Amino acid sequence: MVTGRLPYSVDSVPIEDWASDYLRGDQPLKEIVDPTLDSFEEGKLESIGEVIISCVHPNPEQRPTMREVTARLKEITGIIPDAAAPKPSPLWWAELEIAAADGS
C-alpha cells in the first residue's frame, strides 16, 4: 500500500527482498513511499513499518492476524472504512502496475 508496488512481478525482485533494506533501517524508510502519494506523515510511516515487520516475522506463530493488522492500521492512519475504498476506475490495477514499473 505504501510503496505502490505489486507484491510480485515476473520481471522484478520480490517486494519483501526489495523492502528489507528499508525495514531494517539500512535505507531511509521515507524513500520506500510511492512518489504518487499526495502526502504522508513520517511518524505514521514508522508505525506502519513496524506493522510490516511484524507481518513478515520469520516465525508464522509470531505474526499478527489480519484482524490485528487492520485494527492497527486503522489506529495509525485514522482512516474509516468508507475512505479506504479503492478508486472506482476500471483501470485502477493497470494504473498501479504502470506506476510500479515506472518507480522501479
N, C-alpha and C positions, 0 to 999 in steps of 0.2 A: 504494500500500500504506500509506503513512504518513498520507495525508490522508483516506482513507476515501471519496474521491470517485471517481466513474466517470471514465474518460479523456475522455468527451464526453457531451453531453446536448443535446437539441434546444432546450431552454429556457435553457441557461446558457452561459457563456463557456467555451471550450476550457480544459482543465486547465493546459496549458502557458502560456497567457496569464495565467490566474489566479495561477499559482505563480511567475511570473517576478519579481515584486517581492520575494518571499521569497528566491528563489535568488540574486538579485543583491545581497542584503543590504540592500535598501531597507526591508524589514519584518523583524521578528524571526522567524527560521526556526521557533521553537517554536510560533508561532501557526498554522502550517500543519498541525499534528498533529491527527488525528481525536480529538475530545474523548472518544470512547467507548473509546479505548485505556486499558487499566488503568494502564500505566506506560511510560515511555520515558526513556532517558538522553540528555541534551542533547549529550554528547560523541559518542555514536553518531549522533545526528541530523545533526550537522555532517558526519560522514563519509558518511552516506547522501546528504546534499545534494550532496556532491562527485561521487558516482556519478551522481546525477540530472543534474547539469550536464554531465558527460561524455557522457551518453546523448542529450542534445539539442543537442550541438555542431553549429553550422551546417554544418560540413564532414562529410558522412557518413563519409569515409575516416578521420576522427579519432575516431569513436565506437567504444566498446568492443564486442566481440562479446557475445552473450548468455552464453556460457561465462565470459567475463571478468567480466561483471556479477554472475552468480550466485556466482562464486568470491569476489568482493569483498564481496558482501552476506553470505555465509556467514562470512567473516572478521570483518566488522564486528559482526554480530549474535550469532554463535556458535550459530545455530540449525542443528540437524541436520535432514536431510530428513523424518524421521518427524514432527517437531514442526512442520514447515511445511505440513502437510496442511490444506486448508480445513475449516471446520466441516461436519459431515455433514448439517446441516439442509437439507431441500429448499427452504426459503425463504431460504437464505443470500443469494442475489443480490437478492431483493426487500428483505430487511432492509438490505443495503448501499445500495440505491437510496434507500430511505426515509431512512436515516441521512445520506446525502449531500445529499438535498433539504432536510432539516432543518438541516443545517450551513451552507447557502449563504446 
